[in-house]
């Protein structure tokens, strides 16, 4: 059995399941989220849903954040500023 990236799955593995928040609800004691899988099951196209407490989920990225920022390479021969330094003109 393999995951979405082709890696072999075995008992005890921890996995991530990409889900979309359909709605959120809260009362005096609990905050819940209703979730739906982003990827439908192959073969039948069914998307699974579930309800979890909000403290059981985390948001690794928002849809607007599709990629990490690109940091351009240093010019050849340039002297990089070291982390924690006061800058290139500091004594």
N, C-alpha and C positions, 0 to 999 in steps of 0.2 A: 504494500500500500504506500502511495506517495502523496506528498502535499502539492499545493498549487505550483510550486517551483521545481517539482521533481525530486525533492529530498525524501528519503525513506522515513516513514513514520514508525515509531515503536512505542510500546506501552511505557508510560511515565514521562514522555516528552511533554514539554510545555509549548503551546502554540498560540498564535494570535489569530483571531477571527475578525475580519473587517465587517463592522456593522454600522448601520445608519440609525441615528436616533429619530424615531417617529414622533414621540412626544415625551414630555416630562410631567410628572405630577408630584405633588407634595401635600402632606397633611401635618399635623402637630408632631408626629413621631418619625415619619419616614419620607424620603425623597426617592422616587422611583423613575426609571427610564424604560420606555418600551422600545425595543430594538428590532431591526430587521437585517438579515445578512445582505451584504452587497453583492456577493456572487451566488447566483441561483444554483441549485443542485443539477449537475449534468444529467441529461436524460429526461427529466420531468419539468425542469424550469421552476420548481418550487423554491421560494425564498423563506427560510425559517425565521420565526419571530420568538422573542422571549422578553420577559420583564425582569430587571435586576434593580437592586438598590443602587443609587448613584455612587455610593462609596465603593462599589465593586468594579467600576469602570474608570478609564482614564482617556483623555483626548490627546493622542500623540501629535496630531496635526489637524488643521482646519482645511476645508477644500481650497481656500484661497492660497494656502501654503503648499504648492505642488513640488517645490524643489528647494534645496539649500542654496543660499546665495553663492555666486561664483566669485572667488577671490583671484584677481589676475596675478600672474607670476611676476616676480621681480625682474627688472631689467638686468641684463647681463652686466656684471661689474658693479651693481649698486650695493650699498651697505644697508642691510635691513635694520630697522629699529628693534631693539630687544624688548620683550614684554617686561613691563615694569620700569622702563627707562623714562627719563624726563623728556626725551625727544632728541633729534639729531644735533641740535645746537647746544645741548646741555653740557656743562663741564664734566 
